[in-house]
Amino acid sequence: MPGQYNRTATGMRAHYAQGPLLGNVFATYDNLKQVIEEYPANGTSGPFAVKNNTAIQNSEKIEILVRDKNPLGIVKRVIPLMRFEDYSFTFFRPDSV
């Protein structure tokens, strides 16, 4: 699927269907950006420090990507994780101490 995009956002959705006409609209506004951090497997379970300290608390989305050994650009499987069930995240911002 070219141009695949996966994101969670709050907004307004509208759907129209009458006869052969069908339409969907979704509108949202935010000034947020997506940041991706990848950690190669090293046989440990953490802890891992997040490099981006400008993250918004409780906005993380954690997934395990299983990549092809050669070439690494091919993702073979994506495993989404649930907070408090599969992982815990301690939010820390240096200026909050």
C-alpha positions in Angstrom: 0.0 0.0 0.0 1.8 3.2 -1.1 1.7 6.1 1.2 0.6 4.2 4.2 0.3 6.4 7.3 -0.7 5.4 10.8 -1.5 8.0 13.4 -4.0 8.7 16.2 -5.7 12.1 16.2 -8.8 13.7 17.6 -10.9 15.5 15.1 -14.2 15.6 13.1 -15.4 12.9 10.8 -18.2 12.9 8.2 -19.5 10.1 6.0 -22.0 10.5 3.1 -23.5 7.6 1.1 -26.5 7.9 -1.2 -27.0 5.8 -4.3 -23.7 5.7 -6.3 -22.2 8.6 -4.3 -19.9 7.8 -1.4 -17.6 10.1 0.5 -15.6 10.3 3.7 -14.0 13.4 5.3 -11.8 13.7 8.3 -10.4 17.0 9.6 -8.1 17.8 12.5 -5.7 20.4 13.5 -2.5 20.1 15.5 1.0 21.3 15.6 2.6 18.0 16.7 5.1 16.0 14.8 5.9 12.3 14.7 9.3 11.2 16.1 10.6 7.7 15.5 13.3 6.2 17.6 14.6 2.7 16.8 16.7 0.5 19.1 18.4 -2.5 17.5 17.9 -5.8 19.4 20.8 -6.6 21.8 19.4 -9.4 23.9 18.4 -7.1 26.8 15.0 -6.0 28.1 16.0 -2.4 28.9 15.8 0.1 30.4 16.0 2.2 27.3 16.4 6.0 27.4 14.3 8.0 25.0 16.4 10.7 23.3 13.5 13.1 22.6 12.8 15.0 25.8 10.1 17.2 24.1 7.6 14.4 23.9 4.1 14.9 25.2 3.3 12.7 28.2 1.0 9.7 27.4 1.3 10.2 23.7 3.8 7.4 22.9 3.0 4.5 20.6 5.4 1.5 21.0 5.8 -1.2 18.3 8.3 -4.0 17.8 9.4 -4.1 14.1 10.8 -7.4 12.9 13.0 -6.6 10.0 14.6 -8.8 7.3 18.2 -9.5 8.0 19.2 -8.4 4.5 18.0 -5.8 3.5 17.0 -4.1 6.8 14.6 -1.9 5.0 12.0 -4.6 4.7 9.7 -4.9 7.7 8.4 -8.5 8.0 6.2 -8.0 11.0 4.8 -5.2 13.3 3.8 -6.1 16.8 2.0 -3.2 18.6 2.5 -3.1 22.4 0.0 -1.9 25.1 1.1 0.4 27.9 0.9 -1.2 31.4 0.4 -4.6 29.9 3.5 -5.0 27.7 5.7 -2.2 28.8 6.0 0.7 31.3 7.1 4.2 30.5 8.4 6.7 33.0 8.1 10.2 31.8 11.1 12.4 32.7 11.9 15.8 31.5 15.2 17.4 32.9 13.5 20.7 33.5 10.8 19.1 35.6 13.1 18.2 38.5 
